[in-house]
Structure formats: C-alpha cells, structure tokens
Amino acid sequence: MKRIAFLLIAAILLPSLLCGCEKPKTEYYGTLTAVRHAVTEPDEQAAMSEKEYENYEKLVNSMLKREPSIRLSCDENTAAFYQELLRENPYGFLLSDLSYADGSFSLSYAYSEAQQEEIVALMDDTILTLLNKDSEETDTRLDKILKLYYAVTEYLDYDHAATELTELTDSHLRYPGDSVYLALKQKETKCYGFSYLFTFLMLQYDLDCFSVFGTIHSRGDSHMWNLFEYDGEYFYCDPAWDRSEGSYSKLAHFGKTAAEREAETLEAVPFADYHEKGYEAPVCQDERFSIFRGIVRFSANGEHRFYMQDFDENEYIFNTETFSFQ
C-alpha cells in the first residue's frame, strides 16, 4: 500500500516539479520601422470584429493617401463608429469632413497635398524616433513601458504660455485634434498632448493604454493622464506631471493606484462615460510601483536596467527582470 501511495503522489507532483524547472517565458519587444496609424484603445479594439478593424484601417490609409472616397459596406451605426474612431485618431485632424452614404465614405481634407505630406512626415519621423529611443531587441514589457514614458517626458515641455484653466468640456479632452501634431512639432503641449502621445506610442507595441481625463479639485482645473496595463493589473501614470525638468524625468506619478490619485484631489470622469459600453472599467489597486515615489531622475541604463536618483541624490539601478533595486 505504501508503494502505491508513493507512486500516486509522485504522479501528481512530477508535472508541477518539471514545470518549475523551466524559466518563465519573458515577453520581448523589438524595434519598429513603421507607424501603425490605425491603432485603437483596447475597449474600441474589443468592440470591433477583425473585418471591421480591417475596414477602419483601410479608411485611415485612404485618408493618408488623400483619396476622395472609399467604398466600405457597413451599416449606419458602424459608419458612425468609424467616424468616431477617426476623431480620436491623432492623424484625424487632416480631414475637414467625413460623411457616409450609399455604402461609401466621402473624405474632404483640411490641408493642401503638400502641407499634409509635410505634416505626416514630421509626425511619422518623430514618432518612430520616440518609439525606438534606447530600444533593444531584448526589451521586456516593463522595459518598453518605462522607455516610452521616458521618451515622452523627456521630449515634451509643458505649455505654460496657455495659462487659462482647462474646462472639463474642452474638446481636446475627448478628441486629440491637432494636439499631438503640435506637441511633436513645438516640443511643448498641455496635459492632453502628453496623454494622447503616450497612449499612441504604447498602442504601437500592443501595450494596453487609455487616455483618462478628470478634475483637479484643488485648482478647479481639468486634467488628462493615462491608464496602462502591466502583469494583468492596471495603473495610472501622468507623463505631464512627470515631465523633464532640468534634463531629467520623474517617476513620482508612474504606476499610481486610484487611492493615490484621489489623495491628490484628482478625480477621473467615470470610465463608461467615454469608453465603449460593456468594456469592464480597469481597477487600479496594485501598489507595486510605490517604490518609485521618491524617484526624481531616471533613464535607460542598459539591458533591463534603469538609472534612478531620489530627492537626496542617492543613486540606484533598477532591474526590470527582478523588479528590484541593485
């Protein structure tokens, strides 16, 4: 009986022991050579079938090629959804009008052919530069998120010249318009430029990210920031508040929980109010990134390593594979 019991226990434990001998697979991200202009936020992607996304991509490509029309068979609701997606696309401001009738979209353009070519070239070239900044073939998911965050916060300054408060009804908090283009061109923007650019860069690598807006109660101002997914959990980050000051970028607002944001008297507009209905609102409760709260300087520093410095100028190397300081 003891021999039988031993064999049964061995049969149960052996598969788990063998699996434990293998190192868990790590997701790696290579460099990109072209901008994917038709990427959408995760809730919008989930709302579309594969065919619907292909049609939306065709519509975006038609816009970039300045085609006067494109025939896409769809119902009125789907056509309206495509129009909404184009309003949310950082390149969508190239259109002055988009209409749908009798199975075809008609496209009108806001700029001349030469102007549009110049705009698209500037956006594509700058976006690719930011996407590939410090990029390595062995980058993990967290490596890429941190490098994109650094690329945005280092590249952009805050537009202090625009001193008026941002109203919650400001269209830039719902649709980017030309804000990403102007941010890339002028290297400065308000909070929505930071947020939309970071989201667009993240989506290029299929990293889940949302732009979020709400109110800063302490100032009576509105604000825009981001939600991102890592390791199955969602976190807030705020590239506008972590932007470079004196040639360094911070991590003071990277990976925050909902409670931490509320403690800053910052309240997000309910997720379902401006994202696809039926898509579950992300929950931000994981505190693992609280280790970065004192970091006022960071940058990429080799494979899976980031140089960091705190308020007291203590220096650290953060290792993304071990999720620890060295």
Secondary structure, DSSP 8 states (H G I E B T S, - for coil): -HHHHHHHHHHHHHHHHHHHTS-----EE---SS--TT---HHHHHTS-HHHHHHHHHHHHHHHTT-SEEE----HHHHHHHHHHHHTSTTGGGEEEEEEETTEEEEEESS-HHHHHHHHHHHHHHHHHHHTTT--TTEEHHHHHHHHHHHHHHH-EE-TT--S---TT-GGGT--TTHHHHHHHHSEE-HHHHHHHHHHHHHHTT--EEEEEEEETTTTEEEEEEEEEETTEEEEE-TTTT--SSS-B--TTEEE-HHHHHHTTEEE--GGGTS-TTS--------GGGGGTTEEEEEE-STTEEEEEETT--EEEEETTTTEE-
